[in-house]
Amino acid sequence: MGLWNKARSLADQAPPERNRYVDFLRALSIMAVVVGHWLVAAPYIGSDGEVVGGHLLGILPWTQWLTWGFQVMPIFFLVGGYSNGVSWASTRAKGGHYSDWFASRIQRLINPVFPVLLVWAAFAFIATQVGMDRETVRMAVFLALIPVWFLAVYLLVTALAPITLKLWEKTGGWSTAILLVGAAFVDWLTFERGVPYVNFLNFLFVWLFIHDLGYSWQRGQLTPGRGLWMFAVMGATLVHMTVFGPYPTAMIGVPGAEFSNSMPPTFALLALGMMQTGLVLALEPWGRKLLDNLSVWTATVLMNGMIMTVYLWHLTAYVLVMVAAWLAGGIGLRVFPGSAEWWWSRPLWFVLWIAALLPLIAVFARHERGSGPADRERPVPRLRLVIGMIAICVGLAMTAAISIASPEGVTGVRLWVVALPFVGAALVGFGPVYRWVKER
C-alpha cells in the first residue's frame, strides 16, 4: 500500500491543466508491448527433446493481424511529441538551456538501463566461465535486452525536438507532411529501385513524423472528430497496403519473412501510427472522463512511476520463468504453440511472468528517479552532450543488434558495447562512471 499511497499523493498534486490522457496512453502503450512480447514468444520442446524458439506469428499466420493492436510504439512516440513539445516550450519560455533540458531527458530514459545491462553482462560472463553453451547464452541475453533498441531511436528523436518543433511552428504544421513524403520516397527507393540501406533513413522519417503528430495534438489541430476521420481513412489505407499491396500484415518482424515493417520502419508502420493516433484522439473525451476517477488516475501515476522498469525487465522475467520450467523437466513446454491447450494455458503463464516481474520492479524501480546530478556542470557543453548521446545510442543499438554476449573471447561479453552507454552518460553528467570519476 505504500506505493499506492505515494502515487495517490502525486495524483492529488497534479495540476488541473495537465492532460492526464497523455500519461494514460504512455502507460497503456508500454503494457501493450509487454503483453505482446509475452504472447508472441512461444518456445517449446520439440520431438528431439531440444528447446525450439517458436514465434507465434510464424506458427499461426492469422495472429499477424494482432500486431495492429500490440505494436503500439507509435503511441509512445505520439505522447512523446506531445510531452516534449510542452516541456521544451516551457524551458524556452523560462530562458532555459537546451543542454540542461536534453540532459535531463537522457537521464530519465537511460538511468534505468544501467542495472539491466550490468545484470545480463554478469550473467554472460558467469555462464561462459562455467561452460554453458555460448549460443544458448547469446539467445537468452539477446531476448532479454531486445527492448533497448527503441531507446536509441527515441533519444535521437528527442534530441531533434527543439528543431522539429521550430520547423512545425514556422510552417504551421506542414513540416510533418515533408516527413511523410520522405518516408514514402524512401520506400519507393527501397522497393522499386532496390537502393540498399536507404531504408534505414525511415528510422528518422517515420518516427519523427509520428512525434510531430504529438505537436499537432498538443496545439489543438487534431480534434476527436478529425481523429475519427483519420482512423477510418488510414485503416482502409493500411488494409489496402497489406492485403493488396507489397507490405506484410505483421507490424513487427516475423521469422522467415522477406522484410519487416518495423526494422527498419516502413510507410505501412507510419500508416499504422496514423490509424492508432486517430483512434486514441477519437477516444480522448471518453479517456479524460475516465481519468477524472481518482483511482484510475492514481493507477496511471503508479504505472508511469515504474514504466521504464517494467519495459526493460519484462523479458528478463519471461526468460527466468521459461528457464525454471526447462530446469523442472520442461513442464508446460511440451505443448505446441497455437494449440487449444497452449491458448488455455496462457493465463497461468501470465500469472507466473507477472510474479517474476514484481520483485524486479521492487528492486530496480528506484533507478527511475535518477542519480540527482546536482554537481553536474551546468549547462553541459554542447559537444560533450552530442558525443555522449551518440555513445549511448550506439551502445544501445549494438546491444539490440548483435547482443552484449560474445561468441568469442575469454569473458563472453562484448565489453565495448556494455561500456558505451556508461561512458556516454558520464559525458552527459550522470551515471555510475560519472559518480566514480567525481569521487576520485
N, C-alpha and C positions, 0 to 999 in steps of 0.2 A: 504493500500500500504506500510505501514511502515514495516510490517513483510516480505513482498515480497522483499523490497529494502534491508533489513538486510540479508535475505537469498541470495540475488543476490551478495551482498558484500562478504559473506562467500564462495559462489560458485566461485567467481573470485579468492579467495585466496587459493583454494585447490591446493596442489602440483600436478604437471603433472603426477607423478608416481602413484598417488592414483588410485585405481581401483574403479571407480565410479559405476560400475555394482554391486559391493557388497552393496553399500548404497541403490541402486535402489531396489535390491532384498529384503533388510531388510524392506524398506517402503512398497513394494508390498505385502510381506507376511502378514504384520500386517493389511493392508487394506483388504486382502482376508479373514482374520479371522473375521474382523468387519462385512463385508458383509455376511459371512456365518452365524454368530450368529444372525444377524438381520433377516436372511431368515428362519432359521430352527425353531426359537422360534415362535410358532403360537397359542397364546391364543385366545379363542373365548368364547362367551356367549352361553351356552347350552340351551336346551329347558326348563330347570327348572329355568332359569334366573341366574344361577351361572356361574362364570368365570371358564373355563376349561383350564388348562395349556397344550395346544396342542403342539405336536412336529412333525414337518413336515416329518421327516424321518420315524416316526412310522405311520403316516397317509397315506403317499404316499411312499411305499417301493422303487419305482424306483428312487426316489431322493437320495437314499443312494449312488448311483454311483457318485453324485455330490461332495461327500466328498473327492473324489480323487483329486479334484481341490481346494477345500476350506480348507481341512486340510493341511495347509502349515507350521505348526510348524517345520517340518523337514528342510525347507528352512531357517528358523530363526536360527536353530542350526548350519546349514551348514555355513552361513555367520558369525555366532558367532565363529566357529572354525577358519575360515579364519582371522577374526579380532583379536581374542585372540592370534593366532599364531604370527601375525605381531607385536602386542602390546607387548607380553612377550619377543619376540626375541629382540625388541628394548630396552626394560627395561634391559634385561640381558646384552646387548652389552654396555650399559651405566653404568653397575655396580649397578643398582637399586635393591631395596629390594622387595622381594615377598610381604611382608606385605603392603607396600605402594601401590604396583600395584593392589593387590586384594582389598584393602580397597577402592581405587578409583573406581573399577568396582562395588563393592557393593553399594557405594553411588549413582553412576549414575543410577543404577537399582531401588533402594529402595526409594530414596528421593521422587519420585512422588507417592509412595504408601501411605505415611502418610495422606495426605488430604482425600483420598477416604475412608480410614479406619475410620478416625475421623467423617466424614460426615455421614457414614452409622451407626456408633456406636451411634451417636447423634440421628439419625432417630429411631433406635431400642429403645433407651431409652424413647424418647418423645412419640412414638407410643404406647409403653407399658403403660406409665403413663396415657394416655388419653383413654385407654381401647380398643385399636384396637386388633382384633383377633391375637393371638400370632403366629398362623400358617401362617396367611397372611403376618405378619411382617417377619417371618423367610424366607418365599418363596421370598419376594422382596429383602431382604438382600442377600440371597444365590445367586439369579440370578445376582444381580449387581456385586458381588465380585467373580464370577466364574473365571475371568481372572487371579487372583493372583496365581493360582496353578502352572502355568508354571514357575513363577519366582523362586519358591523354587527349582525346578529341575535345572533350568538354573544356579542358583548360585552354586549348588553343582558341576555341570559340569565345570563351570568356575574356581572354586576353584582347581579342579584337572588338569587344563590346563597345568601348568608347568610340571607336572608328565607325562601326556599323550603325550605331545609334545616331551619330552625327550625320552620316550619309542618309539614313532614314528620315531624319528631320529636314535636311536640306532638300530632299527630293519628294517630300510629302508621302513617303512610304513606297515610292516607285523603285527604290534600290532593291527591294525584295523581289520585284519582277526580274531584275537583272540576274539575281542569283538563280531564279527558276529557269531562265533561259540558259544560263551557264550549265546547270545540271543536265538539261535536255541536250545541249550541244555536246557535252562530254559523253553521254550515252550514244549519241549518233556517231561520234568519232570511234567509240569503242566497238559498237556492234555493226555499224555499216562500213566503216573504213578500216577496222582492225588495228587501230593505233594502240600499241602496247603501253601499259602503265598510266595512260592518261586518265583512266577511271578512278585513280586514287585522288584526283582533284575533287571528286564528289564527296570525300570526307569533309571538305570545307563547304562546297556549294550547297549540298543537301542540308547539312546540319546548321549552317549559317542561315539558310532560308527559313527553316522551322524556328530557329532562335529569333529571327526578325518578326515572325508572326506574333511572338510574345510582345514585341513593342507595339504592334498594331492593336493587340488586345488591350494592353495597358493604357493606350491612348484613346480607347473607345471606338476605334474604327471597325472592330469586329464585334458585332452585337449578336445576341442569341438568334435573331431572325436570319442574319447573314450566315451564322454558323450552321443552321439547319439546311440552308441552301448549299453551302459548301460541302456538308456531309453527303447530301444526295448526289450532287454532281460528281464529286471526287470518288464516291463509292462506285458509281456507274462507270467512271473512267478507269478505275482500278480493276474492275471486273473485265472490262474490255482489254486492258493491257495484259492481264494474266491468262484469261480464258482464250482470247482470240489473238493476243499479241505474243511477243517473244519472251516475256518475263515469267519467271517461275511463280507459282502460287505462294510458296512459303516466303515469309519476310525475314527469315533467318537462314543460315546455311544448312543444307541437307547433305549428308554424306553421299558422294557419288554424283551429285548434281553438277551440270556443266558450269554453272556460275551461281553466285549468291546475290540476293537483293540487298544484303547488309554489309558484306565485306569484299569490296567497298560498296557503299550505298548506291543504289540506282534511282532513276526517276520514279520507279514503282514505289520505292520506300518514301520518296518525297510525297507522292500521291497519297500513300497511307497516312503520312503525317498530316496532310491537309484534311483528309477524311476524319481522322481522330480529333483534330482541332475543331472541326465543325461540330462534331458530336458533343465534345465537352463544353463548347460555347453554348450550344443549344440547351444543354442541361444546367447551365450556370444558375439561373434563377432558382431551380429546384435545389441545387447544391448549396447555395447561400442560405436558403431557408433551413435546410437540414442542419447546417453548421451553427445556426442560432441555438441549437440544443447544446448546452454546456458539456454534457457527457461526450457527445460526438466530437466536439471541438477539442476537449481535453485529450481524447484518444488520438486525435490528429497531431496535437502538440507533442504527445508522448512518442508517437512514431517518428516524427521529424527529429526528435532529440537523439534518436539512435539509428537514423536512416542509413548512414554510410556503413555502420557496423553490420546491420542486417544484410545490406547488399554485398559487402566484402566477405562476410563469413558464412553466408548461407550454403555455398557449395562445399566449404570445409565441413560443415555439419553433415551434408549429404555424404561426403566421402567417408567420414567417421562411421556413420551408420552402416554403409554398404560394406566397409572393411570388417566391421563387427559381425555382420551377417555372414560374410565369407568365412571368417575365422570360426564361426559357430557351426560350420559344416555346410554352409551355403543355404541356410534357412531362408526361405522366401525368394531365393534367386533361381529356383528351378522352374519358375513359371514363365512361359514365353510371353514377351510384351505384346499387348494388344488383345490377348485372350480375355474371355469374360472373367476368369479368375484373377487375372492381372488387374483389371479395372476395379473389381470389387475390393482388392487389397490396397488400393491407393489411399483410402482414408487412414488405414493403420500406419502405412509408411509415412504419411504426412505428419501424423502424431509423433512418430519417432524422430523425424527430421527436426520438427519444432522443439522437441525435448532436447535434442543435441545442440540446437542453436541457442536456446535460452541461457545456458551457462556461459557461452561465448559472448553473448550480449552483456551479461553481468560483469564479465572480466574486462572486456575491451571497449565498451561504450564510453567510458570516461575519456578516451582519446579524441572523441568528437569535440570536446571542449577546448582543445588546443593546449599548447605549452606556455601560453602567455608571454610572448616575446617583448616584454616591457623594455628590455635594454637593447632592442634591435635599433640599429641606425635608422633614423627617420628623416627623410624618406630613403628607401633602398635605392642605390644608384641604378639608373635605368639599364645600363649594360649588364650589370650583375643580375638584375631581375630577369632579363631576357635569357641570359646564359643558364641561369638556374631553372627557369621554366623549360627550356629546351632539354636540359639534362633529365628533368623529371619526366617529361613526355616521352623521350627516347627510352628511358628505363622502363616505363610502364608499357609502352608499345612492344618492346622486346620481350617483356615478361609474358605478354599475351601471345606474341607471335612465335617465339622459339623456346619459351619456358626458362625459368631460372635453374632448372635441373639440367646438368650437363651429362651427355653420354660418354664423355671422356674426362681425363684428368683425375687427380687423386681425391679432390674434395667432393666431386659430384655436383658442384654448384658453379654456375656462371657468376662469379663474384662481381664482375664488372656490371652486369645487369642489375644485380641487387644494390650495388653501391650508387648507381646513378641517381635514383630518387633521393637518397640521403644526402649526397653531395649537392644536388640541385637545391634541396630545401635549406641546406646550410648557407648557400649563396643568397637565398631569399631572406634568411634570418630566422629560421626556426628549425626544430627537429633535434634528434639525438646528437648528430655530428656537430651541429651548431652549439648546443649546450656544452658538449665535451670540449670544443675549442675555446669557448668563453671561460671555462673553468681553469684552463691552463695558463 
